Amino acid sequence: MRARALVLVLLLACSKSAGPPPQQPSKPADDGHGSAAAAAPAEGGAAPKWGASVSDPKAEREAVELFAAIAGGKAKPDAVLAPVFVIGPALWQSLAKTDAAFAKLGTPSQAALPSGGTTTMLDMRSYLEPEARKALLAHHTFVTAAKLLTQGKPRAATDAERSLFYALSPIEIAGHPLTVIDLGQTGVIVFVDHGKLAWIDEPSAYTTKP
């Protein structure tokens, strides 16, 4: 099980000892879209259910700018986070391993991912209340992660990354941009909804795919 780059960078930045790296999540069967076969490509050459990968420089720039606002420490929750903001399973496990206090923020929730005909339930966090989102923005672990992401290189998510996101999330992304901020050995996938962060995760941390 490899140590993830994001965890290592955060450990150095926060000067904390996290112990062993978080367990790599596997994937579930019900994709949240009413189907257990989220990752199967559409037949007949039709576009997949998660939509084609399309470069959108404006969306990619917007994702980085939102993290820059958070990194500055003065962002208001309603300005940068969607009313339902989610940190997906892999990224949440990475961040939670660096800071036990961070792990207590938000509402415990789960994602179901299909893999090999079985379903695995993965822990993640949702931030549903204004106070929860305010506390998240004020927490040094999240701010440190935001600072790190401002140094990454944004790009359009690949077809495989869109497929993984679609399997994990109930969000319909066909026809919508999906951005990955590359950090070298890892990266963070970012879905922006109406100019606000709605869902983030660490796609490279999954060792099996739906």
N, C-alpha and C positions, 0 to 999 in steps of 0.2 A: 504494500500500500504506500503510494508515494506521498511525500509531504507537499502540500499545495503552496504555490508561490505566494498567493494572497495572504495565507495564514502567516507565512514566514515574514513577509514585509510588515504586517500588522504587529506581529510580536516584537519586531525591532522598533517600530514606531511608538508602540505603547509601553515598551520596556516591561513586558509581562512574560510569564512562563505558562504555556498552554498545555504542557504535557504532550501526549501522542496526538497526531493529527486526527481530525474527525473522520468517522467512518464514511467511505464513499457510498453515496446513495445508489440503490438500484431503482428499477422502475415499476409502476403499477399498470392495472388493466383497464379500469374505466377511465377514459380520458377527460371526463367532465363535459364532453360535448354530446353525450348520449351514445357513445360508441366505444367498444373495447379495442378497436383496431385503429388507433389514432395515427400510427406512423405509416400505414400502408398507402403507397402512392396511388393516385387516381388512375383508372384504366383509360386506355384509348388516347393517351397523350394529353389528357385534360390537366389543368393546373391542380396541384395537390390542395387538400383542404386547408392547409396552413398558408397557402399563397406563395407566389414566386418571390425569390430574394431580389429586391430592387434597391439600388443605391439611392439614398435620399440625403444629400449633404446637409440640408436644412435640419432634418430630424437628428442627424448625427451630431451636428453642432449644438443643437438644443439640449441633447442629453448631457454633454460635457458642461454646458453653461449651468444646468440645474445643479450638478454636483459642485461646481465652482461657487454657486450661491450658498450651498450648505457648508462648504469648506470655509467660507468667510465668516461663518458663525452668527450671521444676522438674518438668515432666511426665516420667513414666517411659514408655518406649516401649510396654510391654505394657498401659499404662493408656489410651493415646490412639490408638495405631496398630494396625490389624489385622495379623495375622501375614503377610499379603500386602498391602502398601500400595503404591498406584500413583499417580504423578503423570502424568496424561494428556498427550498430545502437545503441545497448544497451551500449556498452563500450564507444562509442563516447559521448552519452548523459551523462554518468556518469562523464567522464573527463571534458566535457564542462560545467557542472554545478559547477565544482570547480573553474573555471577560465574563465572569459569572453574573455580574450585575446587569450587563447588556442582555443576557439570556432571559432575564425576568421581564423585560419590556414587551409590550404588545399582547395580543391574544393568541394563545396556542391554537394552531390549526394544522391541517394535514393536506398533502397532495397525493393523489393516487396515480401511479404510472404503470402502464402495461409493459411487460417484458416476458417473452416466451410463453404467452398464454396465462401468466399469473399476474397478480396485482400486489404491489408493495406500497404500503402507506408510509409516507415520509413526513416527518415533523418540519414545520416552518412557522413563520410568524406573520400575522396580519395586524395592521395598526388602524383600528376602526374609529377610535374616539379622538377628538381634537387634543386632549391632554396626552394621549399615548403618542401621537405624532409630534407634539411639542417636546416631550421627554426624549424621543428618539433623536430629534435634531440637536438637542443639547448634549447628547452623550458623546464623550470623546472618542469612543470606538467607531461610531458611525461617522463622525466628523473626520477622523483619521482616514477611514476608507474613502470618503468623498475626496479628500485631498489627493489620495493616491490615484483615484480615477481621473482627476483633472490632468494627470500627467500621461494618461493612456492615449491610444490612437483609436478614434471611433471608425467603425465600418459597418456595412450592412451585414446582418446575420446571414449565415449560409443556409442552404436548404436543410441541412441536418440540424442546425441550431434552431431553425424555425419549427421543425418537426418535433424536437424535444420540448420546446416551449409550449407548443400546441398540446402535447400530451400531458404536460404538467398543469396547465392553466385552463380555466374555463373561458378565457378571453378569445374572441374570434379575431384573428390577426390577418386573414386574407385581405389583401388590398391595403394593408397598413404597414408602415415601416417598422422594422425591429432592428435595434442597434446593438452591436457588441463593442465595448470599449476594451481594446487589447492592451494587456499589461506585460506582454512578452510570453512567459510560460503559462499564463492563464488569462482570463478575461471575464468581464461581467456583461451579461445580456440585460438590456434595458428596454422596457416598453413605456412609452410616454403617451399619456392620454390627455388631450386638451391642454397641452403645455405643462403637464405635471407628471412626476414619476408615479407609475402605478404598480410596476412589478419589476424586481431585479433578481438576478440569480447568477450562478457561476457554472455555465454549461460544461466547461472542460473538466469539472470535478466529478462528473458522472462516469463510472467505469463501464456501465452497460447502457445500451440505448434502447428506446422503445421500438 
